[in-house]
Amino acid sequence: MHISLTPELEKLIQSKVETGLYNNPSEVICEALRFMEQNQDQVHYMKLNTLRSLLADGERQIAENEGTLLHDTLGIQKFFEHIKGQ
């Protein structure tokens, strides 16, 4: 298997090997994957809470006339194009 990593991730992995806790980059990746698998539910829960918080903030903004209502598909599309352009 071949994977591509950003230079930042390569540097992070190398720094973990340099601590002496891991013998090679493969051990770092394996440990990270095990951690991810073991903590998958907690990460999902954290992401869900973040989304709920953002939704509540959006609902508050709309209730206080601070938000932007998008009434149709074209308006939504333009809104996201605007966000991408920033």
N, C-alpha and C positions, 0 to 999 in steps of 0.2 A: 504494500500500500504506500502511496505517496501523498503527502499533504503539503500544502503551501501555507506559510505563515508570514505575517508582516514582520518587518525588522524589529519592531517593538516586542512582539511575542517571542521571537528568536532570542532577543537579549534577555527577556524575563526567564525563559527556560534555561539559558546558559548561566544566569546568575543563581538559579536554584541548584544546578549541578555544581557550581563553584563553592556552594556552602558545604559540600561534602555529604549532604544527606542523600544525594542521588548519585549513582554511578554514571548515568548517561541521560541524554534527553528523552529517550523512550520511557525511562522510569518516571520522569516528571509528568509526561503525558498520561501514562497509565494511572498514576496517582490522582491526577486532576480528573480523569474520567471516572475513577472509582468514587471520588468525592462528589462529583456531579450526580452520579447515579444514587448515592446514599442520601443526598440532600435535595433531590428533585422535588419532593413534595413541599419542602420549606421554601425553595426558590419560587415555585408556582404560587404558593400562598403570598409571598412578598410581592410578586408581580401583580397578583389579583388585588391586593390591598392598595397598591399604587394606582391601579386603574380605577378602583372605586373612589379613591380620594380625588383623582382628577375629574371623574364624573360628577362628584358632589360639588367640586369647585365650579365646574361648568354650569351645573344646575343653579347654583347660587348666583353666578354672573347673569344668567338669563333672568332669574327672578328679580334681580336688581337692575335690569336693563343695561347691563355692561357687556353682555355677550353679543355674538353675531349669529343671527338665525339664518340658516341656509334652507331655502324652501324647495329647491328642485335639484335635479342631478347636475344641471349645468352650473348652478351656483356652487355646488360642492366641488365640482371639477375645477372651477376657476380658483376656489379657495385653496385647494391643495397645490395647484400650479403656483400660486403666489407663495405658499410656504416653501416649496422646492426651490424657488428662485432666490430665497433669502440667504 
